[in-house]
């Protein structure tokens, strides 16, 4: 979808900001219709907060903007498949749709390691679209970790 492309480009811009701060380059954007509610990038090192993932920060900002933690009718765009913590927050926030770029075989809780949104025992369903801007999302992550390996001592 053209709209997905537009918002994923913005999420990628956020990922580049994370990389510039030496954070794992993940960016997230939350929209409702064509309205941008929040954007964020990974900041756990900068904020000394292990929960400061891009998705969590974007959810906090969107909830503050709307004055409600329930974000029904919104879409979250994120460059990397959400982890368990972020997937749980997405469910609690009642986000209706998640679009992500790169799968995360080591920690993904949507389609890779776990499939949390497929659990029908939960009281909320999330529509998932995977693979938006996949190549760019994979490249920024792999480039970041490749550079880290090159500069780390043996």
N, C-alpha and C positions, 0 to 999 in steps of 0.2 A: 504494500500500500504506500502511496505517496506520503500520507500523513506519518506513517511509521518511519519512513526514511528521514523525514524532517526532524522528528523528535529524537531519533537515534543519533543523528549528526550532533545534536546539542548534547546528548549524553556522552558522546565521544569527546566533545570539547571539554566537558567536565573531567573525563578520564585523563586528558592531557594535562589539566591543571593539577590533578593528583600526582602525576608523574613528575611534574616540575617541583613538587614539594617532597619528592622521594617517598611518596606513598604508593602502595599498589594501585596501578592506574585503572580505577573503576569509577564510572560516572553514572548518575541517575537523574531522571527527570520525571515529574508527575504532572499530568495534564488532565483536564476535564473538558471534553470536546476539543476546541481549539485554544482553550485558555491554559497558559502555563501557570501552574500553581507553585512549583518548587523545582529547584535543581541543586545538586550537591555532588561532591566527590569524596572518595575515601579520605578520612582524616584521623585514624586512630593514633598515629604517631604524633601528629601535630597537636591533637587535643588530649593526649594521654588518656584515651578512652577506647577500650577494646570494642565497644559497641558502635563506634563512629564510622560504620560502613556507609557507603553512598546512599543505599536504600533507606537506612534508618534516619540519616540526616534529612533526606528529602521528605520522608514521611513526617518527621517532626515539624519541618517548615510548612508543609502543606496543611497539617492539622492546626498549627498556630494561625496561619492565614485564614482558614475557614472557621476557626473557633470550635472545632469539633474533631475528635480523633477518628471518627468514622469518615472514610474517604470513598464512600459508595459512588459509583459512576465514574471513577477515575481510572487512568491507565498509568502504570509505572514502566518507564523505559530504562533499561539498565544494560551496561556493556558486558557484564558477566552474570551467569546464572546465579540467582540468590542462594545463600547458605541457609542452614536451618534457622538461625536467629532471624535473618531477614525474612525468610518465608513465613515464620511465625508472626512477625510484625505485619506483614502483608495481609495475612488472614485476619488478625485482630483489627486492622484498620479497614477491613472490608473493601480493599482495592479490587476492582472488577476484572482487571486485565493486566497481565505482565508480558512485556516484550523484551527479550534479551538477545544479546549477540553471541557471545561465546559460551559454550557449555563448560562446566567445571567438574571434571571427573573425580577430583580429590575432595570436593566439598559441596557440590551442587545438590540442592534439596528439591529441585523441580523436575528434572528429567534424568540426571546423571547418577549420583550416589543414592539419592532418595527421590521419591515421587510424592511429596507431601500433599500437593494440591489434588492428587488423585484419590486421596483417602475420603471416602463418602461418609465416614463417621463424623467428620468435621461439619460445623454449621455454616460454612461459607464455601462457595465454589469460585475458583479463579480461572478465567480463560487464559491460555498461554500461547504465545507465538514465539518460536525460537528461531535463531539464525539471522536476525536482522543485522546487516553490516557485519556479518560473522568474520570475514577476513580481516577487516580493520580492527575489530575488537580482539581477535586472536593475536594480531601482529603487535599491538601496543603492549599487551601483556607479555608475550614471549620476548619482545625486545627489552622490556624492563628487566625481566629475570635473567636474560642472557647477559645484560650489562652488569647486573649484580654479581653474577658468577665470575665475570672477568676481573672485577675489582676486589673480590674477596680473597683474603690470604689463603694459601694452601694449607 
